[in-house]
């Protein structure tokens, strides 16, 4: 933890995430490029102007890689938090180049730009996020955590057992937001 630079950034997934398992232990790894474009207000015209477009390689490991492999796609707006690594290398053309990597400790959708659903993954079952069905969650009749594992606390309010939760969301507002976001294109 000493002598490390940690960063948080907001951007878009610029390349389709690449999921694979590496090494003898078959450790899950997900890599992708994330892009962002700075914006500033031109003092002469008062208009917003796009500045530099920047890219970073993002690397995710283990459970984070497993979970993201099921729900992340190119063009998705994301928030990234992780350890920064800037390294030099020699390119195929023989020129010295610089790569900027972030080893992500947390990554998720930018909810300023859309809506998202969340489904908790319960690691005690030993299944991947993709293999796990809703019935595999504690409290839903599936696997129950071992005695040394904490069970999730019950959350009061609308839920699968509460029919009042059916009208919790305004479907017409969600549809209007979806149409708005479909008309906005990501800067790629």
Secondary structure, 3 states (H helix, E strand, C coil): CCCCEEEEEEEEECCCCEEEEECCCCEEEEEEEEEEEEEEECCCCCCEEEEEEEEEEEEEEHHHHHHHHHHCCCCCEEEEEEEEEEEEEECCCCCEEEEEEEEEEEEEECCCCCCCCCCCCCHHHCCCCCCCCHHHCCCCCCCCCCCCCCCCCCCCCCECCEHHHHHCCCHHHHHHHHHHHHHCCCCC
